Amino acid sequence: MVKAAKEWFGVEESDTNKIFVQDGVVFVANAVKRGEKYKSIILDACHNDDAPIVCPVPEFTREEVIKHMSNLLDDDGEILLLKNKYLPLHGFENSVLADMIKP
């Protein structure tokens, strides 16, 4: 994916744009512990098979993980969450998810 992002979409790493290849839930928890803040988070964690719900994977719908992602955003931060539009978000309705993310 990193190779495709760089070759096909011109993604470049810099002081403000880093690519991390690791367990996302672990990364989020560790970043919160380090007190990191981000202007944006893109959550593109989907199954590559015929799972009933493709996006996001269940690990990213746990309340603790959602709150961690919220805490990682700076005051003007935004999160882009890719979600299967035809199915509920693993039991979370959009309004509940929105309430968990700070305004």
Chimera marker file (.cmm) of the C-alpha trace (Angstrom):
<marker_set name="trace">
<marker id="1" x="0.000" y="0.000" z="0.000" r="1" g="1" b="0" radius="0.5"/>
<marker id="2" x="2.830" y="2.405" z="0.797" r="1" g="1" b="0" radius="0.5"/>
<marker id="3" x="4.426" y="1.724" z="-2.579" r="1" g="1" b="0" radius="0.5"/>
<marker id="4" x="1.100" y="2.308" z="-4.358" r="1" g="1" b="0" radius="0.5"/>
<marker id="5" x="0.478" y="5.519" z="-2.393" r="1" g="1" b="0" radius="0.5"/>
<marker id="6" x="3.880" y="6.883" z="-3.365" r="1" g="1" b="0" radius="0.5"/>
<marker id="7" x="3.933" y="5.722" z="-6.986" r="1" g="1" b="0" radius="0.5"/>
<marker id="8" x="0.318" y="6.292" z="-7.978" r="1" g="1" b="0" radius="0.5"/>
<marker id="9" x="-0.844" y="9.117" z="-5.719" r="1" g="1" b="0" radius="0.5"/>
<marker id="10" x="2.343" y="11.099" z="-5.143" r="1" g="1" b="0" radius="0.5"/>
<marker id="11" x="2.355" y="10.617" z="-1.370" r="1" g="1" b="0" radius="0.5"/>
<marker id="12" x="5.596" y="11.909" z="0.112" r="1" g="1" b="0" radius="0.5"/>
<marker id="13" x="6.830" y="11.754" z="3.669" r="1" g="1" b="0" radius="0.5"/>
<marker id="14" x="7.984" y="14.937" z="5.382" r="1" g="1" b="0" radius="0.5"/>
<marker id="15" x="8.283" y="16.441" z="8.858" r="1" g="1" b="0" radius="0.5"/>
<marker id="16" x="4.498" y="16.823" z="8.936" r="1" g="1" b="0" radius="0.5"/>
<marker id="17" x="3.424" y="13.811" z="6.859" r="1" g="1" b="0" radius="0.5"/>
<marker id="18" x="4.467" y="10.391" z="8.125" r="1" g="1" b="0" radius="0.5"/>
<marker id="19" x="3.499" y="6.901" z="7.011" r="1" g="1" b="0" radius="0.5"/>
<marker id="20" x="3.214" y="4.248" z="9.714" r="1" g="1" b="0" radius="0.5"/>
<marker id="21" x="2.797" y="0.555" z="8.958" r="1" g="1" b="0" radius="0.5"/>
<marker id="22" x="1.764" y="-1.172" z="12.169" r="1" g="1" b="0" radius="0.5"/>
<marker id="23" x="-1.233" y="-2.230" z="14.234" r="1" g="1" b="0" radius="0.5"/>
<marker id="24" x="-3.442" y="0.862" z="14.194" r="1" g="1" b="0" radius="0.5"/>
<marker id="25" x="-5.091" y="0.248" z="17.566" r="1" g="1" b="0" radius="0.5"/>
<marker id="26" x="-1.670" y="-0.077" z="19.222" r="1" g="1" b="0" radius="0.5"/>
<marker id="27" x="-0.414" y="3.033" z="17.401" r="1" g="1" b="0" radius="0.5"/>
<marker id="28" x="-3.412" y="5.085" z="18.571" r="1" g="1" b="0" radius="0.5"/>
<marker id="29" x="-3.043" y="3.973" z="22.212" r="1" g="1" b="0" radius="0.5"/>
<marker id="30" x="0.702" y="4.701" z="22.234" r="1" g="1" b="0" radius="0.5"/>
<marker id="31" x="0.242" y="8.091" z="20.561" r="1" g="1" b="0" radius="0.5"/>
<marker id="32" x="-2.260" y="9.092" z="23.268" r="1" g="1" b="0" radius="0.5"/>
<marker id="33" x="0.254" y="8.051" z="25.956" r="1" g="1" b="0" radius="0.5"/>
<marker id="34" x="2.900" y="10.233" z="24.263" r="1" g="1" b="0" radius="0.5"/>
<marker id="35" x="0.472" y="13.174" z="24.192" r="1" g="1" b="0" radius="0.5"/>
<marker id="36" x="0.609" y="13.517" z="20.414" r="1" g="1" b="0" radius="0.5"/>
<marker id="37" x="-1.854" y="15.697" z="18.498" r="1" g="1" b="0" radius="0.5"/>
<marker id="38" x="-2.808" y="15.541" z="14.832" r="1" g="1" b="0" radius="0.5"/>
<marker id="39" x="-4.562" y="17.889" z="12.433" r="1" g="1" b="0" radius="0.5"/>
<marker id="40" x="-6.143" y="14.926" z="10.668" r="1" g="1" b="0" radius="0.5"/>
<marker id="41" x="-6.641" y="11.202" z="11.030" r="1" g="1" b="0" radius="0.5"/>
<marker id="42" x="-7.685" y="9.040" z="8.101" r="1" g="1" b="0" radius="0.5"/>
<marker id="43" x="-9.164" y="5.727" z="9.198" r="1" g="1" b="0" radius="0.5"/>
<marker id="44" x="-9.115" y="3.351" z="6.253" r="1" g="1" b="0" radius="0.5"/>
<marker id="45" x="-9.086" y="0.017" z="8.063" r="1" g="1" b="0" radius="0.5"/>
<marker id="46" x="-11.221" y="-2.411" z="6.105" r="1" g="1" b="0" radius="0.5"/>
<marker id="47" x="-11.529" y="-6.147" z="5.571" r="1" g="1" b="0" radius="0.5"/>
<marker id="48" x="-10.181" y="-7.504" z="2.307" r="1" g="1" b="0" radius="0.5"/>
<marker id="49" x="-12.720" y="-10.295" z="2.155" r="1" g="1" b="0" radius="0.5"/>
<marker id="50" x="-16.467" y="-10.759" z="2.054" r="1" g="1" b="0" radius="0.5"/>
<marker id="51" x="-17.024" y="-9.844" z="5.704" r="1" g="1" b="0" radius="0.5"/>
<marker id="52" x="-20.562" y="-8.688" z="6.527" r="1" g="1" b="0" radius="0.5"/>
<marker id="53" x="-19.223" y="-5.252" z="7.449" r="1" g="1" b="0" radius="0.5"/>
<marker id="54" x="-16.167" y="-4.207" z="5.492" r="1" g="1" b="0" radius="0.5"/>
<marker id="55" x="-15.282" y="-0.801" z="6.985" r="1" g="1" b="0" radius="0.5"/>
<marker id="56" x="-14.091" y="-0.173" z="9.583" r="1" g="1" b="0" radius="0.5"/>
<marker id="57" x="-12.847" y="-3.384" z="11.148" r="1" g="1" b="0" radius="0.5"/>
<marker id="58" x="-14.497" y="-4.053" z="14.549" r="1" g="1" b="0" radius="0.5"/>
<marker id="59" x="-11.402" y="-3.094" z="16.554" r="1" g="1" b="0" radius="0.5"/>
<marker id="60" x="-11.835" y="0.535" z="15.490" r="1" g="1" b="0" radius="0.5"/>
<marker id="61" x="-15.454" y="0.691" z="16.643" r="1" g="1" b="0" radius="0.5"/>
<marker id="62" x="-14.666" y="0.041" z="20.301" r="1" g="1" b="0" radius="0.5"/>
<marker id="63" x="-15.516" y="3.049" z="22.461" r="1" g="1" b="0" radius="0.5"/>
<marker id="64" x="-12.004" y="3.210" z="23.950" r="1" g="1" b="0" radius="0.5"/>
<marker id="65" x="-10.365" y="3.365" z="20.510" r="1" g="1" b="0" radius="0.5"/>
<marker id="66" x="-12.811" y="6.003" z="19.257" r="1" g="1" b="0" radius="0.5"/>
<marker id="67" x="-12.139" y="8.146" z="22.333" r="1" g="1" b="0" radius="0.5"/>
<marker id="68" x="-8.378" y="7.729" z="21.829" r="1" g="1" b="0" radius="0.5"/>
<marker id="69" x="-8.710" y="8.950" z="18.243" r="1" g="1" b="0" radius="0.5"/>
<marker id="70" x="-10.748" y="11.905" z="19.464" r="1" g="1" b="0" radius="0.5"/>
<marker id="71" x="-8.048" y="12.757" z="22.014" r="1" g="1" b="0" radius="0.5"/>
<marker id="72" x="-5.389" y="12.679" z="19.298" r="1" g="1" b="0" radius="0.5"/>
<marker id="73" x="-7.048" y="15.461" z="17.317" r="1" g="1" b="0" radius="0.5"/>
<marker id="74" x="-5.914" y="19.022" z="17.929" r="1" g="1" b="0" radius="0.5"/>
<marker id="75" x="-8.540" y="21.730" z="18.484" r="1" g="1" b="0" radius="0.5"/>
<marker id="76" x="-9.198" y="22.090" z="14.748" r="1" g="1" b="0" radius="0.5"/>
<marker id="77" x="-8.531" y="18.434" z="13.926" r="1" g="1" b="0" radius="0.5"/>
<marker id="78" x="-10.686" y="16.321" z="11.660" r="1" g="1" b="0" radius="0.5"/>
<marker id="79" x="-11.178" y="12.601" z="11.204" r="1" g="1" b="0" radius="0.5"/>
<marker id="80" x="-12.068" y="10.911" z="7.942" r="1" g="1" b="0" radius="0.5"/>
<marker id="81" x="-13.705" y="7.568" z="8.619" r="1" g="1" b="0" radius="0.5"/>
<marker id="82" x="-14.389" y="5.194" z="5.760" r="1" g="1" b="0" radius="0.5"/>
<marker id="83" x="-17.551" y="3.289" z="6.591" r="1" g="1" b="0" radius="0.5"/>
<marker id="84" x="-19.751" y="0.854" z="4.739" r="1" g="1" b="0" radius="0.5"/>
<marker id="85" x="-22.726" y="3.088" z="3.977" r="1" g="1" b="0" radius="0.5"/>
<marker id="86" x="-25.255" y="0.269" z="3.798" r="1" g="1" b="0" radius="0.5"/>
<marker id="87" x="-24.771" y="-1.246" z="7.228" r="1" g="1" b="0" radius="0.5"/>
<marker id="88" x="-24.707" y="0.065" z="10.795" r="1" g="1" b="0" radius="0.5"/>
<marker id="89" x="-21.300" y="0.729" z="12.314" r="1" g="1" b="0" radius="0.5"/>
<marker id="90" x="-20.974" y="-2.454" z="14.391" r="1" g="1" b="0" radius="0.5"/>
<marker id="91" x="-23.796" y="-1.366" z="16.715" r="1" g="1" b="0" radius="0.5"/>
<marker id="92" x="-22.840" y="2.319" z="16.788" r="1" g="1" b="0" radius="0.5"/>
<marker id="93" x="-25.304" y="4.625" z="15.113" r="1" g="1" b="0" radius="0.5"/>
<marker id="94" x="-23.781" y="7.650" z="13.409" r="1" g="1" b="0" radius="0.5"/>
<marker id="95" x="-25.228" y="9.993" z="16.041" r="1" g="1" b="0" radius="0.5"/>
<marker id="96" x="-23.598" y="7.996" z="18.851" r="1" g="1" b="0" radius="0.5"/>
<marker id="97" x="-20.268" y="8.056" z="17.049" r="1" g="1" b="0" radius="0.5"/>
<marker id="98" x="-20.609" y="11.796" z="16.490" r="1" g="1" b="0" radius="0.5"/>
<marker id="99" x="-21.302" y="12.330" z="20.212" r="1" g="1" b="0" radius="0.5"/>
<marker id="100" x="-18.092" y="10.501" z="21.080" r="1" g="1" b="0" radius="0.5"/>
<marker id="101" x="-15.948" y="12.706" z="18.855" r="1" g="1" b="0" radius="0.5"/>
<marker id="102" x="-15.386" y="16.140" z="20.318" r="1" g="1" b="0" radius="0.5"/>
<marker id="103" x="-16.840" y="19.048" z="18.323" r="1" g="1" b="0" radius="0.5"/>
<link id1="1" id2="2" r="1" g="1" b="0" radius="0.2"/>
<link id1="2" id2="3" r="1" g="1" b="0" radius="0.2"/>
<link id1="3" id2="4" r="1" g="1" b="0" radius="0.2"/>
<link id1="4" id2="5" r="1" g="1" b="0" radius="0.2"/>
<link id1="5" id2="6" r="1" g="1" b="0" radius="0.2"/>
<link id1="6" id2="7" r="1" g="1" b="0" radius="0.2"/>
<link id1="7" id2="8" r="1" g="1" b="0" radius="0.2"/>
<link id1="8" id2="9" r="1" g="1" b="0" radius="0.2"/>
<link id1="9" id2="10" r="1" g="1" b="0" radius="0.2"/>
<link id1="10" id2="11" r="1" g="1" b="0" radius="0.2"/>
<link id1="11" id2="12" r="1" g="1" b="0" radius="0.2"/>
<link id1="12" id2="13" r="1" g="1" b="0" radius="0.2"/>
<link id1="13" id2="14" r="1" g="1" b="0" radius="0.2"/>
<link id1="14" id2="15" r="1" g="1" b="0" radius="0.2"/>
<link id1="15" id2="16" r="1" g="1" b="0" radius="0.2"/>
<link id1="16" id2="17" r="1" g="1" b="0" radius="0.2"/>
<link id1="17" id2="18" r="1" g="1" b="0" radius="0.2"/>
<link id1="18" id2="19" r="1" g="1" b="0" radius="0.2"/>
<link id1="19" id2="20" r="1" g="1" b="0" radius="0.2"/>
<link id1="20" id2="21" r="1" g="1" b="0" radius="0.2"/>
<link id1="21" id2="22" r="1" g="1" b="0" radius="0.2"/>
<link id1="22" id2="23" r="1" g="1" b="0" radius="0.2"/>
<link id1="23" id2="24" r="1" g="1" b="0" radius="0.2"/>
<link id1="24" id2="25" r="1" g="1" b="0" radius="0.2"/>
<link id1="25" id2="26" r="1" g="1" b="0" radius="0.2"/>
<link id1="26" id2="27" r="1" g="1" b="0" radius="0.2"/>
<link id1="27" id2="28" r="1" g="1" b="0" radius="0.2"/>
<link id1="28" id2="29" r="1" g="1" b="0" radius="0.2"/>
<link id1="29" id2="30" r="1" g="1" b="0" radius="0.2"/>
<link id1="30" id2="31" r="1" g="1" b="0" radius="0.2"/>
<link id1="31" id2="32" r="1" g="1" b="0" radius="0.2"/>
<link id1="32" id2="33" r="1" g="1" b="0" radius="0.2"/>
<link id1="33" id2="34" r="1" g="1" b="0" radius="0.2"/>
<link id1="34" id2="35" r="1" g="1" b="0" radius="0.2"/>
<link id1="35" id2="36" r="1" g="1" b="0" radius="0.2"/>
<link id1="36" id2="37" r="1" g="1" b="0" radius="0.2"/>
<link id1="37" id2="38" r="1" g="1" b="0" radius="0.2"/>
<link id1="38" id2="39" r="1" g="1" b="0" radius="0.2"/>
<link id1="39" id2="40" r="1" g="1" b="0" radius="0.2"/>
<link id1="40" id2="41" r="1" g="1" b="0" radius="0.2"/>
<link id1="41" id2="42" r="1" g="1" b="0" radius="0.2"/>
<link id1="42" id2="43" r="1" g="1" b="0" radius="0.2"/>
<link id1="43" id2="44" r="1" g="1" b="0" radius="0.2"/>
<link id1="44" id2="45" r="1" g="1" b="0" radius="0.2"/>
<link id1="45" id2="46" r="1" g="1" b="0" radius="0.2"/>
<link id1="46" id2="47" r="1" g="1" b="0" radius="0.2"/>
<link id1="47" id2="48" r="1" g="1" b="0" radius="0.2"/>
<link id1="48" id2="49" r="1" g="1" b="0" radius="0.2"/>
<link id1="49" id2="50" r="1" g="1" b="0" radius="0.2"/>
<link id1="50" id2="51" r="1" g="1" b="0" radius="0.2"/>
<link id1="51" id2="52" r="1" g="1" b="0" radius="0.2"/>
<link id1="52" id2="53" r="1" g="1" b="0" radius="0.2"/>
<link id1="53" id2="54" r="1" g="1" b="0" radius="0.2"/>
<link id1="54" id2="55" r="1" g="1" b="0" radius="0.2"/>
<link id1="55" id2="56" r="1" g="1" b="0" radius="0.2"/>
<link id1="56" id2="57" r="1" g="1" b="0" radius="0.2"/>
<link id1="57" id2="58" r="1" g="1" b="0" radius="0.2"/>
<link id1="58" id2="59" r="1" g="1" b="0" radius="0.2"/>
<link id1="59" id2="60" r="1" g="1" b="0" radius="0.2"/>
<link id1="60" id2="61" r="1" g="1" b="0" radius="0.2"/>
<link id1="61" id2="62" r="1" g="1" b="0" radius="0.2"/>
<link id1="62" id2="63" r="1" g="1" b="0" radius="0.2"/>
<link id1="63" id2="64" r="1" g="1" b="0" radius="0.2"/>
<link id1="64" id2="65" r="1" g="1" b="0" radius="0.2"/>
<link id1="65" id2="66" r="1" g="1" b="0" radius="0.2"/>
<link id1="66" id2="67" r="1" g="1" b="0" radius="0.2"/>
<link id1="67" id2="68" r="1" g="1" b="0" radius="0.2"/>
<link id1="68" id2="69" r="1" g="1" b="0" radius="0.2"/>
<link id1="69" id2="70" r="1" g="1" b="0" radius="0.2"/>
<link id1="70" id2="71" r="1" g="1" b="0" radius="0.2"/>
<link id1="71" id2="72" r="1" g="1" b="0" radius="0.2"/>
<link id1="72" id2="73" r="1" g="1" b="0" radius="0.2"/>
<link id1="73" id2="74" r="1" g="1" b="0" radius="0.2"/>
<link id1="74" id2="75" r="1" g="1" b="0" radius="0.2"/>
<link id1="75" id2="76" r="1" g="1" b="0" radius="0.2"/>
<link id1="76" id2="77" r="1" g="1" b="0" radius="0.2"/>
<link id1="77" id2="78" r="1" g="1" b="0" radius="0.2"/>
<link id1="78" id2="79" r="1" g="1" b="0" radius="0.2"/>
<link id1="79" id2="80" r="1" g="1" b="0" radius="0.2"/>
<link id1="80" id2="81" r="1" g="1" b="0" radius="0.2"/>
<link id1="81" id2="82" r="1" g="1" b="0" radius="0.2"/>
<link id1="82" id2="83" r="1" g="1" b="0" radius="0.2"/>
<link id1="83" id2="84" r="1" g="1" b="0" radius="0.2"/>
<link id1="84" id2="85" r="1" g="1" b="0" radius="0.2"/>
<link id1="85" id2="86" r="1" g="1" b="0" radius="0.2"/>
<link id1="86" id2="87" r="1" g="1" b="0" radius="0.2"/>
<link id1="87" id2="88" r="1" g="1" b="0" radius="0.2"/>
<link id1="88" id2="89" r="1" g="1" b="0" radius="0.2"/>
<link id1="89" id2="90" r="1" g="1" b="0" radius="0.2"/>
<link id1="90" id2="91" r="1" g="1" b="0" radius="0.2"/>
<link id1="91" id2="92" r="1" g="1" b="0" radius="0.2"/>
<link id1="92" id2="93" r="1" g="1" b="0" radius="0.2"/>
<link id1="93" id2="94" r="1" g="1" b="0" radius="0.2"/>
<link id1="94" id2="95" r="1" g="1" b="0" radius="0.2"/>
<link id1="95" id2="96" r="1" g="1" b="0" radius="0.2"/>
<link id1="96" id2="97" r="1" g="1" b="0" radius="0.2"/>
<link id1="97" id2="98" r="1" g="1" b="0" radius="0.2"/>
<link id1="98" id2="99" r="1" g="1" b="0" radius="0.2"/>
<link id1="99" id2="100" r="1" g="1" b="0" radius="0.2"/>
<link id1="100" id2="101" r="1" g="1" b="0" radius="0.2"/>
<link id1="101" id2="102" r="1" g="1" b="0" radius="0.2"/>
<link id1="102" id2="103" r="1" g="1" b="0" radius="0.2"/>
</marker_set>
